[in-house]
């Protein structure tokens, strides 16, 4: 009977040692996993902060580009109106007919206009 109790105690002791060994191994593995996950979390938080900074910069650039685009649209409208005015002016005056009747006057007007355009182009390109 003592031998059976001893046998049972040894078996129970072995089971207890196995359970404690497994629990220790599991605990160690879980601690390693926690450390690994904490490192990954830090890396992801840093990447998220960097992404947020990039998004903020892109929002600012988008606003700036939108403003520039609006300015270009306004300038385009102004230039289209100017082109329309010039077309109306040219349609009222037949330059070919005027040139045949008053060639010296038309030549002077064309030469002056050409010089003005040249000056405008020079001014635009130097600024």
PEPEZI-V303504 format. One record per residue. PSI is psi in whole degrees, -180 to 180 (999 if undefined). Layout:
[[PSI] [PSI]]
This chain:
[[-43] [-37] [-40] [-38] [-40] [-40] [-44] [-41] [-41] [-43] [-46] [-39] [-42] [-43] [-43] [-43] [-42] [-44] [-45] [-39] [-44] [-41] [-42] [-45] [-45] [-44] [-46] [-44] [-43] [-37] [-42] [-40] [-41] [-45] [-44] [-44] [-35] [-41] [-45] [-40] [-44] [-44] [-44] [-36] [-40] [-44] [-39] [-42] [-42] [-42] [-41] [-40] [-43] [-42] [-43] [-43] [-42] [-36] [-43] [-44] [-38] [-43] [-41] [-45] [-36] [-42] [-45] [-42] [-42] [-41] [-42] [-41] [-44] [-44] [-39] [-42] [-43] [-44] [-38] [-40] [-40] [-42] [-41] [-44] [-43] [-41] [-42] [-42] [-44] [-34] [-26] [-29] [117] [101] [-36] [-44] [-46] [-37] [-35] [-28] [-39] [70] [-38] [-42] [-44] [-41] [-43] [-45] [-45] [-44] [-44] [-43] [-40] [-42] [-41] [-42] [-42] [-42] [-42] [-44] [-43] [-42] [-42] [-43] [-22] [-14] [999]]
